[in-house]
Amino acid sequence: MATGRYTANNTGPASSAAGVGQFVSEKEVSLLWWDVAGAGGEAAVVIADLTGSRKCNGAAITVVA
Protein backbone atom coordinates (compact mmCIF):
# COMPACT_ATOMS: atom_id res chain seq x y z
CA MET A 1 0.00 0.00 0.00
CA ALA A 2 1.26 3.46 -0.84
CA THR A 3 2.72 5.50 2.00
CA GLY A 4 0.11 7.63 3.74
CA ARG A 5 -2.87 5.58 2.53
CA TYR A 6 -3.38 3.85 5.90
CA THR A 7 -3.58 5.08 9.48
CA ALA A 8 -4.77 3.63 12.78
CA ASN A 9 -6.21 5.67 15.62
CA ASN A 10 -8.91 5.62 18.29
CA THR A 11 -11.22 8.24 16.81
CA GLY A 12 -11.63 7.48 13.08
CA PRO A 13 -10.67 10.65 11.18
CA ALA A 14 -8.18 10.45 8.34
CA SER A 15 -4.80 12.10 8.76
CA SER A 16 -3.94 12.45 5.06
CA ALA A 17 -4.00 15.72 3.17
CA ALA A 18 -7.23 16.94 1.59
CA GLY A 19 -7.91 14.99 -1.59
CA VAL A 20 -5.75 12.00 -0.62
CA GLY A 21 -7.87 8.91 0.11
CA GLN A 22 -6.95 6.89 3.18
CA PHE A 23 -7.96 3.69 4.98
CA VAL A 24 -8.48 4.33 8.69
CA SER A 25 -8.50 1.59 11.32
CA GLU A 26 -10.48 2.84 14.31
CA LYS A 27 -8.93 0.64 16.99
CA GLU A 28 -11.34 1.19 19.91
CA VAL A 29 -14.39 -0.10 18.00
CA SER A 30 -12.63 -2.36 15.43
CA LEU A 31 -13.94 -0.55 12.34
CA LEU A 32 -12.13 -0.07 9.04
CA TRP A 33 -13.07 3.13 7.21
CA TRP A 34 -12.36 4.45 3.71
CA ASP A 35 -12.06 8.22 3.52
CA VAL A 36 -11.97 9.20 -0.14
CA ALA A 37 -11.16 12.86 0.58
CA GLY A 38 -8.69 12.50 3.44
CA ALA A 39 -8.94 15.66 5.51
CA GLY A 40 -10.99 17.27 2.72
CA GLY A 41 -14.28 17.25 4.61
CA GLU A 42 -16.26 14.48 2.88
CA ALA A 43 -17.63 11.80 5.18
CA ALA A 44 -15.73 8.54 5.54
CA VAL A 45 -17.53 5.20 4.97
CA VAL A 46 -17.24 2.08 7.12
CA ILE A 47 -16.13 -0.77 4.85
CA ALA A 48 -15.52 -3.50 7.46
CA ASP A 49 -16.33 -4.40 11.05
CA LEU A 50 -13.28 -6.27 12.34
CA THR A 51 -14.67 -7.19 15.76
CA GLY A 52 -13.21 -10.52 16.84
CA SER A 53 -10.61 -10.64 14.08
CA ARG A 54 -6.87 -10.20 14.15
CA LYS A 55 -5.40 -6.76 14.48
CA CYS A 56 -5.53 -4.89 11.18
CA ASN A 57 -2.57 -3.12 9.61
CA GLY A 58 -1.92 -1.55 6.24
CA ALA A 59 -0.10 -4.65 4.94
CA ALA A 60 -3.24 -6.75 5.53
CA ILE A 61 -5.42 -4.70 3.15
CA THR A 62 -5.79 -5.81 -0.47
CA VAL A 63 -7.84 -3.70 -2.86
CA VAL A 64 -9.40 -5.42 -5.86
CA ALA A 65 -10.77 -3.11 -8.50
trRosetta pair geometry for C-beta under 8 A, 3 or more apart (Angstrom, degrees):
i j d omega theta_ij theta_ji phi_ij phi_ji
1 5 5.1 -131 167 73 103 121
1 6 5.6 53 120 -20 150 122
1 23 7.7 -59 -157 22 151 128
1 58 4.8 -121 53 172 142 103
1 59 7.1 -136 10 -86 107 38
1 61 6.1 40 -66 70 140 108
2 5 4.7 78 69 -15 85 128
4 16 5.4 103 168 -111 98 105
4 20 6.5 -24 136 154 121 140
4 22 6.9 -81 150 -102 66 110
5 16 7.3 30 -100 -77 36 146
5 20 7.7 -117 -94 162 67 96
5 21 6.9 21 -138 98 90 75
5 22 5.5 -162 -156 -118 40 62
5 23 6.3 44 147 13 76 87
5 58 7.2 116 83 -143 81 122
6 22 6.7 179 -75 -166 21 81
6 23 4.8 -11 -108 65 75 102
6 24 7.8 171 -155 -80 49 33
6 25 7.4 25 -172 -10 92 100
6 57 7.5 82 150 172 145 51
6 58 3.3 160 68 -99 164 110
6 61 6.7 173 -94 22 132 142
7 14 6.8 126 36 -146 130 53
7 15 4.9 115 -86 25 171 113
7 16 7.4 -160 -19 -36 126 83
7 22 6.1 14 7 169 101 128
7 23 7.6 166 26 88 56 58
7 24 5.5 -11 68 -114 88 73
7 25 7.3 -154 101 28 43 75
8 24 7.4 147 -97 -166 33 54
8 25 4.1 -19 -110 67 86 108
8 26 8.0 -169 -154 -71 61 17
8 27 5.7 66 176 -50 101 107
8 56 7.4 164 -98 88 120 90
8 57 7.3 -52 -42 -113 137 60
9 12 6.9 -114 80 -16 103 21
9 13 7.4 -36 70 52 147 62
9 15 7.4 121 -35 -37 138 118
9 24 6.9 -35 29 -166 97 101
9 25 7.6 133 21 78 49 62
9 26 6.7 -26 76 -114 67 56
9 27 6.8 -144 105 4 17 100
10 26 6.9 72 -157 -164 21 69
10 27 5.4 -51 -90 54 64 99
10 28 4.6 65 -152 -27 85 113
11 26 6.9 -107 81 -132 15 100
11 28 7.9 41 -62 15 38 126
12 24 5.9 92 -162 129 46 136
12 26 4.3 0 -82 -91 77 127
12 31 7.2 4 -105 78 106 121
12 33 6.0 81 -157 -17 88 152
12 44 6.8 -168 166 60 100 148
13 24 7.1 -146 112 -136 13 162
13 35 7.6 69 -162 -85 47 160
13 39 7.6 57 167 -104 107 76
13 44 7.5 -174 -121 -15 44 138
14 22 4.3 127 -142 62 115 127
14 24 5.4 -117 -85 -58 64 128
14 33 7.8 -125 -60 104 86 123
14 35 3.9 -129 -45 72 132 156
14 37 7.8 168 42 83 153 58
14 38 4.8 -139 126 -149 142 46
14 39 5.9 -138 91 -57 99 60
14 44 6.5 156 -31 -77 103 128
15 22 7.1 -134 45 149 58 170
15 24 8.0 129 -1 -105 78 109
15 38 7.9 -57 81 -162 22 89
15 39 7.2 18 -152 -56 19 110
16 20 4.1 -118 154 92 125 111
16 21 7.3 7 73 86 156 13
16 22 4.1 168 -4 -46 130 135
16 35 7.6 166 38 88 110 118
16 38 3.6 -93 88 -130 97 119
16 39 6.4 -163 81 -11 50 86
17 20 4.8 64 61 9 78 124
17 38 5.6 25 80 132 33 156
17 39 6.3 -65 -157 33 20 109
18 37 6.5 -13 -156 166 64 86
18 38 5.6 -162 -108 82 19 109
18 39 5.1 -74 -66 79 66 78
18 40 3.6 107 -151 -83 82 79
18 41 7.3 14 -125 -4 108 83
19 37 6.3 -17 -79 -155 30 64
19 38 6.1 -31 45 31 29 120
19 40 5.4 100 -43 -67 52 138
20 38 4.2 44 62 -49 68 146
21 34 6.9 1 -173 -178 107 86
21 35 6.5 172 -150 92 59 56
21 36 4.8 -25 -106 -140 105 39
21 37 7.2 22 -87 -30 64 17
21 38 6.3 -111 -76 -45 17 81
22 34 7.9 169 87 -154 36 49
22 35 5.2 -10 59 60 80 102
22 38 5.4 79 -3 -102 111 77
23 32 6.4 -11 -171 -173 102 96
23 33 7.0 151 -161 80 50 55
23 34 5.9 -28 -101 -100 66 65
23 35 7.8 171 -91 19 17 76
23 58 7.1 145 70 -113 125 78
23 61 5.9 -132 -23 -112 179 173
24 32 7.4 155 79 -159 47 48
24 33 4.3 -14 60 60 98 108
24 34 7.8 179 18 -82 79 18
24 35 5.9 38 -11 -9 120 115
24 44 6.5 -29 31 -150 131 157
25 31 7.7 165 -155 87 46 46
25 32 5.6 -19 -102 -105 68 74
25 33 7.8 -164 -73 22 23 76
25 50 7.7 -16 -142 22 99 149
25 56 4.8 -172 -117 86 139 120
25 57 7.6 -60 -15 -95 160 31
26 29 5.5 -6 117 50 113 92
26 30 7.4 -46 86 20 76 9
26 31 4.5 3 49 59 113 92
26 32 7.7 -159 18 -78 76 25
26 33 6.4 59 -21 -14 106 112
27 30 7.3 20 -161 -74 30 47
29 51 8.0 -44 167 -74 55 99
30 49 6.5 61 112 -174 94 62
30 50 4.4 -131 176 75 93 79
30 51 4.5 129 89 -74 147 57
30 52 7.7 90 171 5 165 48
30 53 7.5 137 -169 40 124 86
31 46 5.3 -58 -170 -130 119 110
31 48 7.2 155 -160 87 52 55
31 49 6.0 -27 -106 -109 71 60
31 50 7.0 177 -94 18 17 87
32 46 7.2 102 73 -158 48 65
32 47 5.6 -61 103 65 94 86
32 48 4.1 10 46 56 117 100
32 49 7.9 -139 19 -67 79 19
32 50 5.9 75 -24 -26 102 117
32 56 6.1 -130 -81 -178 116 174
32 61 7.8 165 -160 -97 142 119
33 44 4.3 32 175 156 127 129
33 45 6.6 143 -157 72 75 35
33 46 5.7 -50 -98 -96 71 49
33 47 6.7 121 -139 8 21 85
34 44 6.5 169 82 -162 35 84
34 45 5.4 -18 59 61 88 90
34 47 5.0 50 -12 -26 106 131
35 38 6.0 111 118 -85 111 24
35 42 7.5 148 -168 84 75 86
35 44 3.8 -44 -87 -100 86 102
35 45 7.8 164 -82 18 44 62
36 42 6.1 -37 67 89 96 138
36 44 7.9 166 6 -114 64 56
36 45 7.8 29 -18 8 98 107
37 40 3.3 -104 165 59 107 118
37 41 6.3 -61 122 48 146 52
37 42 3.8 112 1 30 141 108
46 49 7.1 30 170 -62 124 76
50 53 4.6 -89 -170 49 78 119
50 56 5.5 -72 -126 -38 172 124
53 56 7.5 49 102 -55 114 90
54 60 7.7 -163 94 -123 116 159
56 60 5.6 -131 -149 67 62 137
56 61 7.4 54 -172 -55 104 94
57 60 5.3 98 55 1 65 104
58 61 6.0 -55 -158 21 41 112
